[in-house]
Amino acid sequence: AQSVTQPDARVTVSEGASLQLRCKYSYFGTPYLFWYVQYPRQGLQLLLKYYPGDPVVQGVNGFEAEFSKSNSSFHLRKASVHWSDWAVYFCAVLSNYNVLYFGSGTKLTVEP
Amino acid sequence: GGIITQTPKFLIGQEGQKLTLKCQQNFNHDTMYWYRQDSGKGLRLIYYSITENDLQKGDLSEGYDASREKKSSFSLTVTSAQKNEMAVFLCASSPTGGRGQDTQYFGPGTRLLVL
């Protein structure tokens, strides 16, 4: 069965610092992976998605993620965090039936 | 572009009450989804529908009914609201074109509180 684990429920970084949000997946075969962001009182918005190919995927607003088959990971990174990045981030894996399985989310707080 | 509209934005119900949430999309997407979001638990799939009049159960379908009478709309019914229940229900839609055509677009959510 497929699943996603986001081990960090909360992450706090200073504005301008670099960021990594962790995601571990479980999937038999080659996964399709997604990162979504949820700003306060809004729905989810797609940040980036991985389809088999280049392991480093570029997304919107300077985000990128790297797929690792050996580590079963799909960590999200950003070189310099902005206060507007304050949000909840969800990692997800696509099942064989085109259904997304989400992790529990990581709440990012940005300190001035 | 398109938009997903969810009504109502806030829903306050009584224990045992039947409550209906509505979702409309103008993307002309084939597939629509209902998720429940609880604090600290991420999103869990309740129902999805790959075309009008189709319904597929997700992992959390018990206690819910769904209806897809038109391509553009997807309704969810809480059959018997549970006391002190508090959650956000998110509707989403996606095109259907096999893997690689499956980005889901989300509505703003309906916030449910049961007294």
gemmi code that builds the backbone of each chain (N, CA, C; Angstrom):
import gemmi

chains = {
    "A": [
        ("ALA", (0.850, -1.192, 0.000), (0.000, 0.000, 0.000), (0.887, 1.245, 0.000)),
        ("GLN", (0.349, 2.311, -0.541), (1.125, 3.539, -0.617), (0.863, 4.413, 0.604)),
        ("SER", (1.861, 5.183, 0.967), (1.709, 6.110, 2.087), (2.815, 7.157, 2.021)),
        ("VAL", (2.594, 8.233, 2.756), (3.572, 9.314, 2.846), (3.746, 9.693, 4.313)),
        ("THR", (4.977, 9.901, 4.705), (5.278, 10.346, 6.061), (6.019, 11.673, 6.008)),
        ("GLN", (5.508, 12.636, 6.726), (6.218, 13.909, 6.905), (6.598, 13.956, 8.381)),
        ("PRO", (7.845, 13.705, 8.699), (8.231, 13.495, 10.095), (8.221, 14.752, 10.955)),
        ("ASP", (8.226, 15.909, 10.325), (8.276, 17.160, 11.079), (6.923, 17.853, 11.018)),
        ("ALA", (6.208, 17.873, 12.130), (4.906, 18.536, 12.146), (5.057, 20.052, 12.044)),
        ("ARG", (6.139, 20.579, 12.651), (6.380, 22.027, 12.636), (7.848, 22.304, 12.361)),
        ("VAL", (8.083, 23.320, 11.540), (9.444, 23.778, 11.261), (9.443, 25.294, 11.360)),
        ("THR", (10.455, 25.829, 12.029), (10.610, 27.282, 12.136), (11.956, 27.686, 11.555)),
        ("VAL", (11.941, 28.661, 10.671), (13.179, 29.168, 10.075), (13.138, 30.689, 10.097)),
        ("SER", (14.300, 31.289, 10.027), (14.399, 32.742, 9.937), (14.264, 33.171, 8.483)),
        ("GLU", (13.681, 34.329, 8.288), (13.545, 34.854, 6.932), (14.934, 34.986, 6.306)),
        ("GLY", (15.059, 34.516, 5.078), (16.337, 34.559, 4.378), (17.159, 33.295, 4.530)),
        ("ALA", (16.816, 32.465, 5.482), (17.533, 31.204, 5.687), (17.051, 30.170, 4.686)),
        ("SER", (17.831, 29.106, 4.560), (17.435, 28.015, 3.678), (16.457, 27.087, 4.396)),
        ("LEU", (15.767, 26.280, 3.593), (14.693, 25.444, 4.126), (14.766, 24.057, 3.523)),
        ("GLN", (14.527, 23.044, 4.339), (14.266, 21.716, 3.825), (13.112, 21.113, 4.605)),
        ("LEU", (12.099, 20.673, 3.900), (10.978, 19.953, 4.498), (11.060, 18.505, 4.023)),
        ("ARG", (10.956, 17.590, 4.975), (11.203, 16.188, 4.657), (9.922, 15.435, 4.302)),
        ("CYS", (10.077, 14.507, 3.374), (8.968, 13.661, 2.952), (9.536, 12.276, 2.636)),
        ("LYS", (8.947, 11.242, 3.232), (9.306, 9.866, 2.925), (8.063, 9.183, 2.376)),
        ("TYR", (8.221, 8.408, 1.328), (7.073, 7.756, 0.723), (7.245, 6.249, 0.762)),
        ("SER", (6.110, 5.573, 0.641), (6.106, 4.127, 0.468), (5.242, 3.821, -0.742)),
        ("TYR", (5.850, 3.175, -1.738), (5.111, 2.889, -2.978), (5.823, 1.774, -3.713)),
        ("PHE", (5.073, 0.804, -4.187), (5.660, -0.297, -4.939), (5.710, 0.102, -6.404)),
        ("GLY", (6.907, 0.343, -6.893), (7.046, 0.774, -8.268), (7.613, 2.181, -8.336)),
        ("THR", (7.428, 2.830, -9.457), (7.940, 4.189, -9.641), (6.856, 5.181, -9.263)),
        ("PRO", (7.106, 6.002, -8.262), (6.040, 6.881, -7.770), (5.920, 8.180, -8.572)),
        ("TYR", (4.732, 8.731, -8.554), (4.500, 10.113, -8.972), (4.261, 10.890, -7.673)),
        ("LEU", (5.018, 11.951, -7.465), (5.021, 12.640, -6.173), (4.701, 14.122, -6.343)),
        ("PHE", (4.089, 14.683, -5.322), (3.610, 16.059, -5.378), (3.921, 16.761, -4.056)),
        ("TRP", (4.146, 18.059, -4.154), (4.137, 18.944, -2.994), (3.057, 20.006, -3.223)),
        ("TYR", (2.190, 20.129, -2.216), (1.164, 21.157, -2.210), (1.412, 22.093, -1.022)),
        ("VAL", (0.938, 23.350, -1.146), (1.023, 24.311, -0.062), (-0.382, 24.819, 0.252)),
        ("GLN", (-0.625, 25.014, 1.539), (-1.915, 25.547, 1.975), (-1.679, 26.806, 2.790)),
        ("TYR", (-2.058, 27.955, 2.219), (-1.979, 29.213, 2.942), (-3.199, 29.336, 3.857)),
        ("PRO", (-3.100, 30.162, 4.897), (-4.190, 30.244, 5.877), (-5.557, 30.443, 5.229)),
        ("ARG", (-6.491, 29.584, 5.609), (-7.890, 29.651, 5.178), (-8.036, 29.561, 3.652)),
        ("GLN", (-7.141, 28.839, 3.024), (-7.261, 28.628, 1.592), (-7.181, 27.142, 1.285)),
        ("GLY", (-7.518, 26.795, 0.077), (-7.343, 25.422, -0.382), (-5.882, 25.148, -0.694)),
        ("LEU", (-5.614, 23.956, -1.150), (-4.245, 23.574, -1.478), (-3.874, 24.047, -2.876)),
        ("GLN", (-2.611, 24.446, -3.013), (-2.096, 24.844, -4.321), (-0.877, 24.000, -4.649)),
        ("LEU", (-0.752, 23.602, -5.890), (0.371, 22.774, -6.298), (1.657, 23.592, -6.340)),
        ("LEU", (2.696, 23.087, -5.679), (4.024, 23.699, -5.739), (4.863, 23.082, -6.847)),
        ("LEU", (4.877, 21.759, -6.869), (5.641, 21.048, -7.885), (5.221, 19.587, -7.901)),
        ("LYS", (5.613, 18.914, -8.983), (5.290, 17.501, -9.106), (6.445, 16.767, -9.781)),
        ("TYR", (6.613, 15.523, -9.389), (7.652, 14.675, -9.941), (7.016, 13.548, -10.742)),
        ("TYR", (7.418, 13.487, -12.019), (7.127, 12.332, -12.847), (8.466, 11.710, -13.192)),
        ("PRO", (8.535, 10.417, -13.434), (9.831, 9.767, -13.668), (10.692, 10.506, -14.683)),
        ("GLY", (11.918, 10.820, -14.245), (12.825, 11.572, -15.095), (13.893, 12.213, -14.233)),
        ("ASP", (14.151, 13.478, -14.483), (15.148, 14.205, -13.707), (14.742, 14.188, -12.227)),
        ("PRO", (15.631, 13.772, -11.322), (15.248, 13.670, -9.908), (15.037, 15.024, -9.227)),
        ("VAL", (15.589, 16.082, -9.767), (15.392, 17.406, -9.169), (14.313, 18.131, -9.966)),
        ("VAL", (13.293, 18.552, -9.250), (12.136, 19.180, -9.890), (12.026, 20.628, -9.412)),
        ("GLN", (11.838, 21.533, -10.327), (11.666, 22.940, -9.984), (10.182, 23.262, -9.876)),
        ("GLY", (9.842, 24.101, -8.903), (8.463, 24.492, -8.725), (8.308, 26.002, -8.736)),
        ("VAL", (7.181, 26.448, -8.221), (6.913, 27.881, -8.188), (7.599, 28.519, -6.990)),
        ("ASN", (7.797, 29.848, -7.087), (8.322, 30.651, -5.971), (9.677, 30.169, -5.447)),
        ("GLY", (10.510, 29.611, -6.305), (11.859, 29.219, -5.913), (11.966, 27.888, -5.198)),
        ("PHE", (10.888, 27.138, -5.108), (10.938, 25.822, -4.472), (11.453, 24.765, -5.449)),
        ("GLU", (12.136, 23.798, -4.898), (12.543, 22.628, -5.665), (12.480, 21.410, -4.754)),
        ("ALA", (12.432, 20.241, -5.361), (12.413, 19.000, -4.587), (13.283, 17.977, -5.290)),
        ("GLU", (13.832, 17.074, -4.502), (14.692, 16.047, -5.056), (14.169, 14.667, -4.713)),
        ("PHE", (13.965, 13.871, -5.740), (13.508, 12.496, -5.581), (14.703, 11.584, -5.364)),
        ("SER", (14.593, 10.703, -4.385), (15.615, 9.695, -4.154), (14.947, 8.335, -4.001)),
        ("LYS", (15.199, 7.454, -4.969), (14.608, 6.116, -4.898), (15.259, 5.302, -3.780)),
        ("SER", (16.570, 5.461, -3.614), (17.286, 4.676, -2.606), (16.848, 5.032, -1.190)),
        ("ASN", (16.497, 6.307, -0.979), (16.049, 6.755, 0.344), (14.531, 6.843, 0.464)),
        ("SER", (13.816, 6.553, -0.613), (12.342, 6.699, -0.620), (11.948, 8.078, -0.111)),
        ("SER", (12.620, 9.085, -0.655), (12.365, 10.435, -0.152), (12.067, 11.400, -1.280)),
        ("PHE", (11.426, 12.488, -0.907), (11.098, 13.567, -1.859), (11.087, 14.861, -1.045)),
        ("HIS", (12.261, 15.310, -0.653), (12.381, 16.477, 0.217), (12.229, 17.769, -0.564)),
        ("LEU", (11.596, 18.728, 0.064), (11.360, 20.050, -0.525), (12.417, 21.015, -0.010)),
        ("ARG", (12.918, 21.876, -0.896), (13.978, 22.809, -0.500), (13.676, 24.205, -1.050)),
        ("LYS", (14.215, 25.174, -0.329), (14.214, 26.544, -0.838), (15.462, 27.228, -0.308)),
        ("ALA", (16.137, 27.966, -1.152), (17.425, 28.553, -0.780), (17.272, 29.714, 0.201)),
        ("SER", (16.207, 30.513, 0.059), (16.030, 31.685, 0.903), (14.540, 31.886, 1.157)),
        ("VAL", (14.140, 31.679, 2.385), (12.714, 31.713, 2.740), (12.232, 33.151, 2.901)),
        ("HIS", (11.022, 33.392, 2.442), (10.376, 34.695, 2.572), (9.224, 34.574, 3.550)),
        ("TRP", (8.842, 35.693, 4.190), (7.760, 35.632, 5.191), (6.462, 35.100, 4.563)),
        ("SER", (6.289, 35.322, 3.260), (5.066, 34.871, 2.594), (5.012, 33.349, 2.413)),
        ("ASP", (6.104, 32.666, 2.743), (6.123, 31.208, 2.662), (5.489, 30.557, 3.886)),
        ("TRP", (5.102, 31.352, 4.848), (4.446, 30.859, 6.083), (3.157, 30.152, 5.662)),
        ("ALA", (3.123, 28.810, 5.865), (2.004, 28.002, 5.369), (2.177, 26.570, 5.861)),
        ("VAL", (1.239, 25.726, 5.456), (1.359, 24.286, 5.715), (1.673, 23.601, 4.391)),
        ("TYR", (2.637, 22.696, 4.421), (3.109, 22.029, 3.215), (2.783, 20.545, 3.290)),
        ("PHE", (2.212, 20.035, 2.206), (1.814, 18.635, 2.145), (2.535, 17.932, 1.010)),
        ("CYS", (3.046, 16.763, 1.324), (3.629, 15.874, 0.324), (2.591, 14.797, 0.010)),
        ("ALA", (2.551, 14.331, -1.238), (1.557, 13.335, -1.619), (2.124, 12.402, -2.678)),
        ("VAL", (1.613, 11.168, -2.683), (1.988, 10.181, -3.695), (0.727, 9.746, -4.427)),
        ("LEU", (0.847, 9.526, -5.729), (-0.294, 9.146, -6.555), (-0.394, 7.631, -6.616)),
        ("SER", (-1.593, 7.116, -6.352), (-1.789, 5.672, -6.395), (-2.000, 5.211, -7.839)),
        ("ASN", (-2.072, 3.895, -8.005), (-2.343, 3.345, -9.334), (-3.719, 3.731, -9.852)),
        ("TYR", (-4.627, 4.119, -8.957), (-5.982, 4.503, -9.349), (-6.126, 6.014, -9.437)),
        ("ASN", (-4.990, 6.715, -9.583), (-4.997, 8.174, -9.714), (-5.594, 8.861, -8.493)),
        ("VAL", (-5.390, 8.276, -7.341), (-5.826, 8.881, -6.085), (-4.587, 9.337, -5.329)),
        ("LEU", (-4.640, 10.549, -4.773), (-3.513, 11.071, -4.009), (-3.591, 10.635, -2.549)),
        ("TYR", (-2.449, 10.206, -2.010), (-2.318, 9.918, -0.587), (-1.385, 10.969, -0.002)),
        ("PHE", (-1.917, 11.698, 0.985), (-1.196, 12.827, 1.546), (-0.504, 12.465, 2.852)),
        ("GLY", (0.608, 13.154, 3.114), (1.192, 13.138, 4.439), (0.395, 14.047, 5.366)),
        ("SER", (0.818, 14.074, 6.617), (0.067, 14.841, 7.623), (0.391, 16.323, 7.604)),
        ("GLY", (1.344, 16.718, 6.798), (1.644, 18.136, 6.643), (2.733, 18.629, 7.580)),
        ("THR", (3.446, 19.664, 7.139), (4.445, 20.362, 7.957), (4.084, 21.835, 7.984)),
        ("LYS", (3.905, 22.357, 9.180), (3.563, 23.765, 9.334), (4.847, 24.572, 9.415)),
        ("LEU", (5.038, 25.461, 8.465), (6.246, 26.286, 8.409), (5.963, 27.653, 9.015)),
        ("THR", (6.775, 28.032, 9.984), (6.734, 29.365, 10.569), (7.999, 30.101, 10.179)),
        ("VAL", (7.852, 31.359, 9.757), (8.995, 32.163, 9.342), (9.179, 33.288, 10.349)),
        ("GLU", (10.339, 33.306, 10.965), (10.648, 34.358, 11.943), (11.336, 35.529, 11.253)),
        ("PRO", (11.051, 36.755, 11.711), (11.678, 37.938, 11.078), (13.165, 38.018, 11.374)),
    ],
    "B": [
        ("GLY", (-8.052, 29.261, -17.295), (-8.110, 28.922, -15.881), (-9.528, 28.589, -15.465)),
        ("GLY", (-9.650, 28.212, -14.233), (-10.946, 27.863, -13.691), (-10.963, 28.076, -12.201)),
        ("ILE", (-12.090, 27.705, -11.609), (-12.242, 27.911, -10.176), (-13.129, 26.817, -9.596)),
        ("ILE", (-12.868, 26.498, -8.339), (-13.718, 25.578, -7.596), (-14.400, 26.362, -6.474)),
        ("THR", (-15.706, 26.245, -6.433), (-16.499, 26.947, -5.422), (-17.113, 25.929, -4.476)),
        ("GLN", (-16.961, 26.187, -3.175), (-17.564, 25.309, -2.179), (-18.559, 26.095, -1.337)),
        ("THR", (-19.724, 25.523, -1.137), (-20.737, 26.148, -0.284), (-21.297, 25.134, 0.699)),
        ("PRO", (-21.584, 25.590, 1.925), (-21.248, 26.901, 2.469), (-19.784, 26.989, 2.886)),
        ("LYS", (-19.306, 28.139, 3.259), (-17.945, 28.265, 3.766), (-17.860, 27.740, 5.201)),
        ("PHE", (-18.893, 27.983, 5.962), (-18.965, 27.523, 7.346), (-20.286, 26.795, 7.546)),
        ("LEU", (-20.249, 25.713, 8.288), (-21.436, 24.913, 8.524), (-21.447, 24.492, 9.984)),
        ("ILE", (-22.475, 24.917, 10.686), (-22.637, 24.527, 12.087), (-23.857, 23.633, 12.180)),
        ("GLY", (-23.680, 22.457, 12.735), (-24.768, 21.506, 12.809), (-24.970, 20.965, 14.210)),
        ("GLN", (-26.037, 20.215, 14.360), (-26.360, 19.560, 15.618), (-26.067, 18.068, 15.498)),
        ("GLU", (-25.787, 17.452, 16.629), (-25.527, 16.022, 16.654), (-26.686, 15.255, 16.002)),
        ("GLY", (-26.364, 14.318, 15.137), (-27.364, 13.491, 14.488), (-27.959, 14.099, 13.218)),
        ("GLN", (-27.636, 15.325, 12.953), (-28.209, 16.015, 11.800), (-27.560, 15.542, 10.503)),
        ("LYS", (-28.342, 15.546, 9.415), (-27.808, 15.288, 8.084), (-27.396, 16.624, 7.483)),
        ("LEU", (-26.152, 16.692, 6.992), (-25.611, 17.955, 6.498), (-25.065, 17.750, 5.094)),
        ("THR", (-25.325, 18.703, 4.200), (-24.878, 18.577, 2.815), (-23.941, 19.713, 2.436)),
        ("LEU", (-22.840, 19.323, 1.814), (-21.837, 20.262, 1.333), (-21.821, 20.183, -0.198)),
        ("LYS", (-21.636, 21.345, -0.833), (-21.690, 21.377, -2.293), (-20.388, 21.907, -2.885)),
        ("CYS", (-20.082, 21.420, -4.071), (-18.870, 21.817, -4.777), (-19.184, 21.986, -6.256)),
        ("GLN", (-18.704, 23.079, -6.822), (-18.871, 23.352, -8.253), (-17.504, 23.665, -8.852)),
        ("GLN", (-17.243, 23.135, -10.068), (-16.003, 23.475, -10.769), (-16.313, 23.842, -12.210)),
        ("ASN", (-15.553, 24.824, -12.724), (-15.739, 25.220, -14.119), (-14.493, 24.946, -14.953)),
        ("PHE", (-13.663, 23.996, -14.495), (-12.501, 23.566, -15.284), (-12.915, 22.617, -16.409)),
        ("ASN", (-14.130, 22.087, -16.322), (-14.586, 21.013, -17.206), (-13.788, 19.716, -16.968)),
        ("HIS", (-13.361, 19.529, -15.715), (-12.632, 18.324, -15.347), (-13.581, 17.146, -15.194)),
        ("ASP", (-13.045, 15.955, -15.513), (-13.855, 14.745, -15.379), (-13.941, 14.268, -13.935)),
        ("THR", (-12.830, 14.331, -13.212), (-12.762, 13.697, -11.897), (-12.884, 14.736, -10.792)),
        ("MET", (-13.679, 14.397, -9.797), (-13.832, 15.260, -8.631), (-13.653, 14.431, -7.367)),
        ("TYR", (-13.228, 15.130, -6.288), (-12.847, 14.465, -5.040), (-13.396, 15.227, -3.839)),
        ("TRP", (-13.650, 14.488, -2.781), (-13.923, 15.075, -1.471), (-12.900, 14.530, -0.475)),
        ("TYR", (-12.244, 15.465, 0.238), (-11.291, 15.120, 1.282), (-11.759, 15.712, 2.605)),
        ("ARG", (-11.362, 15.045, 3.666), (-11.547, 15.595, 5.008), (-10.173, 15.939, 5.572)),
        ("GLN", (-10.064, 17.128, 6.153), (-8.801, 17.565, 6.743), (-9.008, 17.782, 8.231)),
        ("ASP", (-8.338, 17.001, 9.027), (-8.332, 17.175, 10.475), (-6.957, 17.687, 10.891)),
        ("SER", (-6.950, 18.478, 11.929), (-5.699, 19.068, 12.391), (-4.680, 17.980, 12.691)),
        ("GLY", (-3.501, 18.099, 12.098), (-2.427, 17.151, 12.356), (-2.545, 15.829, 11.641)),
        ("LYS", (-3.558, 15.666, 10.800), (-3.748, 14.374, 10.136), (-3.710, 14.473, 8.623)),
        ("GLY", (-3.460, 15.614, 8.077), (-3.424, 15.705, 6.627), (-4.792, 15.524, 6.013)),
        ("LEU", (-4.818, 15.187, 4.746), (-6.066, 15.017, 4.010), (-6.353, 13.537, 3.820)),
        ("ARG", (-7.613, 13.169, 4.020), (-8.022, 11.785, 3.796), (-9.192, 11.780, 2.827)),
        ("LEU", (-9.126, 10.873, 1.856), (-10.114, 10.823, 0.792), (-11.403, 10.182, 1.275)),
        ("ILE", (-12.524, 10.858, 1.008), (-13.832, 10.345, 1.403), (-14.484, 9.657, 0.213)),
        ("TYR", (-14.681, 10.395, -0.866), (-15.259, 9.867, -2.098), (-14.569, 10.550, -3.277)),
        ("TYR", (-14.603, 9.866, -4.422), (-14.261, 10.521, -5.660), (-15.151, 9.997, -6.777)),
        ("SER", (-15.140, 10.739, -7.885), (-16.031, 10.423, -9.002), (-15.303, 10.717, -10.301)),
        ("ILE", (-15.238, 9.742, -11.202), (-14.475, 9.934, -12.430), (-15.330, 10.447, -13.584)),
        ("THR", (-16.643, 10.460, -13.376), (-17.551, 11.046, -14.363), (-18.902, 11.205, -13.693)),
        ("GLU", (-19.820, 11.919, -14.352), (-21.111, 12.105, -13.697), (-21.790, 10.756, -13.477)),
        ("ASN", (-22.470, 10.674, -12.348), (-23.169, 9.480, -11.882), (-22.237, 8.351, -11.453)),
        ("ASP", (-20.940, 8.603, -11.421), (-19.996, 7.613, -10.909), (-19.596, 7.993, -9.479)),
        ("LEU", (-19.457, 7.001, -8.613), (-18.992, 7.228, -7.250), (-18.004, 6.138, -6.865)),
        ("GLN", (-16.885, 6.552, -6.267), (-15.881, 5.606, -5.790), (-15.577, 5.945, -4.334)),
        ("LYS", (-15.556, 4.934, -3.477), (-15.299, 5.173, -2.057), (-13.810, 5.345, -1.799)),
        ("GLY", (-13.518, 6.296, -0.925), (-12.168, 6.442, -0.428), (-12.010, 5.739, 0.899)),
        ("ASP", (-10.901, 6.004, 1.574), (-10.618, 5.318, 2.833), (-11.554, 5.741, 3.963)),
        ("LEU", (-12.225, 6.893, 3.797), (-12.986, 7.468, 4.911), (-14.472, 7.592, 4.583)),
        ("SER", (-15.011, 6.709, 3.737), (-16.370, 6.901, 3.229), (-17.476, 6.592, 4.246)),
        ("GLU", (-17.168, 5.834, 5.279), (-18.215, 5.475, 6.236), (-18.758, 6.714, 6.940)),
        ("GLY", (-20.073, 6.869, 6.924), (-20.698, 8.029, 7.540), (-20.986, 9.150, 6.553)),
        ("TYR", (-20.674, 8.882, 5.286), (-20.876, 9.892, 4.243), (-21.579, 9.284, 3.027)),
        ("ASP", (-22.332, 10.130, 2.322), (-22.846, 9.809, 1.003), (-22.376, 10.895, 0.045)),
        ("ALA", (-22.348, 10.571, -1.228), (-21.947, 11.558, -2.225), (-22.863, 11.452, -3.433)),
        ("SER", (-22.872, 12.517, -4.218), (-23.735, 12.550, -5.398), (-23.063, 13.363, -6.494)),
        ("ARG", (-23.029, 12.810, -7.730), (-22.448, 13.528, -8.879), (-23.475, 13.476, -10.013)),
        ("GLU", (-24.411, 14.408, -9.962), (-25.491, 14.418, -10.956), (-25.105, 15.180, -12.211)),
        ("LYS", (-24.130, 16.063, -12.094), (-23.648, 16.816, -13.253), (-22.128, 16.761, -13.253)),
        ("LYS", (-21.539, 16.943, -14.405), (-20.086, 16.928, -14.498), (-19.466, 18.007, -13.630)),
        ("SER", (-20.134, 19.153, -13.531), (-19.542, 20.294, -12.851), (-19.771, 20.317, -11.347)),
        ("SER", (-20.592, 19.413, -10.819), (-20.894, 19.508, -9.396), (-20.776, 18.169, -8.693)),
        ("PHE", (-20.411, 18.250, -7.414), (-20.186, 17.051, -6.602), (-20.603, 17.393, -5.183)),
        ("SER", (-21.583, 16.685, -4.655), (-22.097, 16.972, -3.314), (-21.667, 15.890, -2.335)),
        ("LEU", (-21.518, 16.297, -1.106), (-21.169, 15.363, -0.032), (-22.161, 15.536, 1.098)),
        ("THR", (-22.685, 14.424, 1.619), (-23.615, 14.472, 2.738), (-23.026, 13.744, 3.936)),
        ("VAL", (-22.996, 14.452, 5.055), (-22.674, 13.815, 6.332), (-23.982, 13.206, 6.829)),
        ("THR", (-24.051, 11.904, 6.916), (-25.348, 11.265, 7.161), (-25.845, 11.454, 8.591)),
        ("SER", (-24.934, 11.559, 9.554), (-25.318, 11.786, 10.950), (-24.138, 12.458, 11.661)),
        ("ALA", (-24.248, 13.751, 11.831), (-23.126, 14.511, 12.388), (-22.800, 14.047, 13.806)),
        ("GLN", (-21.510, 13.956, 14.094), (-21.054, 13.497, 15.406), (-20.774, 14.685, 16.315)),
        ("LYS", (-21.199, 14.592, 17.552), (-21.026, 15.683, 18.520), (-19.552, 16.066, 18.639)),
        ("ASN", (-19.287, 17.356, 18.718), (-17.938, 17.919, 18.860), (-17.049, 17.682, 17.638)),
        ("GLU", (-17.635, 17.242, 16.548), (-16.846, 17.057, 15.331), (-16.435, 18.423, 14.784)),
        ("MET", (-15.187, 18.509, 14.368), (-14.685, 19.742, 13.775), (-13.685, 19.361, 12.704)),
        ("ALA", (-13.928, 19.776, 11.469), (-13.045, 19.417, 10.370), (-13.267, 20.385, 9.217)),
        ("VAL", (-12.330, 20.346, 8.284), (-12.457, 21.086, 7.032), (-12.630, 20.070, 5.904)),
        ("PHE", (-13.599, 20.309, 5.043), (-13.852, 19.433, 3.907), (-13.399, 20.158, 2.643)),
        ("LEU", (-12.497, 19.515, 1.932), (-11.933, 20.094, 0.716), (-12.405, 19.328, -0.506)),
        ("CYS", (-12.846, 20.075, -1.498), (-13.237, 19.514, -2.779), (-12.100, 19.763, -3.769)),
        ("ALA", (-11.882, 18.835, -4.663), (-10.842, 18.997, -5.679), (-11.330, 18.416, -7.002)),
        ("SER", (-10.679, 18.825, -8.083), (-10.990, 18.240, -9.379), (-9.698, 18.058, -10.167)),
        ("SER", (-9.734, 17.150, -11.134), (-8.574, 16.938, -12.001), (-9.054, 16.433, -13.347)),
        ("PRO", (-8.248, 16.695, -14.396), (-8.586, 16.118, -15.684), (-8.293, 14.625, -15.667)),
        ("THR", (-8.797, 13.913, -16.594), (-8.539, 12.480, -16.672), (-7.834, 12.195, -17.981)),
        ("GLY", (-6.557, 11.886, -17.867), (-5.808, 11.570, -19.079), (-4.706, 10.609, -18.780)),
        ("GLY", (-4.921, 9.808, -17.765), (-3.902, 8.867, -17.343), (-2.865, 9.541, -16.472)),
        ("ARG", (-1.908, 8.776, -16.033), (-0.879, 9.314, -15.160), (-0.084, 10.374, -15.928)),
        ("GLY", (0.122, 11.460, -15.297), (0.774, 12.593, -15.945), (-0.216, 13.685, -16.277)),
        ("GLN", (-1.499, 13.410, -16.148), (-2.537, 14.409, -16.428), (-3.395, 14.585, -15.190)),
        ("ASP", (-2.789, 14.546, -14.032), (-3.574, 14.314, -12.833), (-3.353, 15.316, -11.727)),
        ("THR", (-2.943, 16.517, -12.058), (-2.850, 17.552, -11.033), (-4.237, 17.850, -10.501)),
        ("GLN", (-4.370, 17.857, -9.194), (-5.648, 18.177, -8.577), (-5.678, 19.640, -8.173)),
        ("TYR", (-6.820, 20.274, -8.426), (-7.050, 21.657, -8.081), (-8.096, 21.697, -6.968)),
        ("PHE", (-7.804, 22.493, -5.939), (-8.609, 22.460, -4.728), (-9.461, 23.702, -4.554)),
        ("GLY", (-10.625, 23.504, -3.933), (-11.446, 24.603, -3.487), (-10.973, 25.113, -2.134)),
        ("PRO", (-11.595, 26.204, -1.638), (-11.163, 26.825, -0.382), (-11.609, 26.081, 0.865)),
        ("GLY", (-12.555, 25.163, 0.736), (-12.960, 24.358, 1.885), (-14.265, 24.805, 2.531)),
        ("THR", (-14.902, 23.855, 3.198), (-16.053, 24.111, 4.068), (-15.660, 23.686, 5.469)),
        ("ARG", (-15.824, 24.603, 6.423), (-15.460, 24.303, 7.812), (-16.693, 23.877, 8.578)),
        ("LEU", (-16.616, 22.672, 9.124), (-17.749, 22.083, 9.825), (-17.499, 22.080, 11.324)),
        ("LEU", (-18.531, 22.483, 12.065), (-18.503, 22.386, 13.519), (-19.828, 21.794, 13.967)),
        ("VAL", (-19.767, 20.747, 14.759), (-20.979, 20.108, 15.268), (-21.073, 20.356, 16.762)),
        ("LEU", (-22.204, 20.913, 17.167), (-22.379, 21.272, 18.577), (-23.033, 20.146, 19.360)),
    ],
}
model = gemmi.Model(1)
for chain_id, residues in chains.items():
    chain = gemmi.Chain(chain_id)
    for i, (resn, *xyz) in enumerate(residues, 1):
        res = gemmi.Residue()
        res.name, res.seqid = resn, gemmi.SeqId(i, " ")
        for name, pos in zip(("N", "CA", "C"), xyz):
            atom = gemmi.Atom()
            atom.name, atom.element = name, gemmi.Element(name[0])
            atom.pos, atom.b_iso = gemmi.Position(*pos), 0.0
            res.add_atom(atom)
        chain.add_residue(res)
    model.add_chain(chain)
structure = gemmi.Structure()
structure.add_model(model)
structure.setup_entities()
